[in-house]
Amino acid sequence: MFSNGQITFGILFAIAFAIIIYFMYRKDINVHKKHFKGSAWVLLGFIGFILMIVAIKFIFV
C-alpha cells in the first residue's frame, strides 16, 4: 500500500515533529504555567466523562 520511501518519510516526519513540539513546549513553559492554571482538572474531567460513557456502554450492552 505504501512504498518504503513513504513509510520512511512518515516515520522521520513523526519523530521530527515530536521533537520540535517538545522543544517549543519547553520554551513556552512559563507562559503555559501563567495562563493555563487549572487546565489539568479540565483534562481529568474530560477523561472521567469518557470513562463514564464507556462504563455505561459495557454495563447496559
TORMI-571737 format. One record per residue (C-alpha): chain; x, y negated, z. Coordinates in steps of 0.02 Angstrom, whole numbers. Layout:
# TORMI-571737
A|X|Y|Z
...
This chain:
# TORMI-571737
A|0|0|0
A|142|-120|43
A|315|-119|-32
A|470|-104|77
A|509|-286|44
A|338|-343|102
A|349|-240|261
A|524|-307|297
A|466|-485|267
A|316|-461|381
A|420|-392|523
A|553|-527|508
A|421|-663|496
A|332|-600|653
A|496|-594|750
A|549|-768|693
A|376|-838|730
A|376|-766|906
A|550|-837|940
A|502|-1010|878
A|341|-1010|979
A|438|-958|1135
A|565|-1099|1118
A|431|-1229|1080
A|334|-1175|1234
A|490|-1185|1343
A|523|-1360|1276
A|348|-1420|1323
A|330|-1326|1489
A|323|-1486|1592
A|186|-1560|1484
A|87|-1399|1497
A|100|-1396|1687
A|41|-1576|1695
A|-108|-1568|1576
A|-168|-1389|1591
A|-178|-1360|1779
A|-303|-1226|1823
A|-314|-1154|1648
A|-262|-983|1714
A|-428|-973|1808
A|-522|-1005|1646
A|-424|-865|1562
A|-461|-747|1706
A|-645|-794|1692
A|-649|-751|1507
A|-558|-586|1535
A|-677|-543|1678
A|-828|-584|1569
A|-765|-474|1427
A|-729|-332|1550
A|-904|-351|1621
A|-981|-337|1448
A|-877|-181|1410
A|-927|-104|1577
A|-1112|-137|1543
A|-1094|-59|1371
A|-1019|101|1443
A|-1147|109|1585
A|-1301|91|1475
A|-1245|185|1319
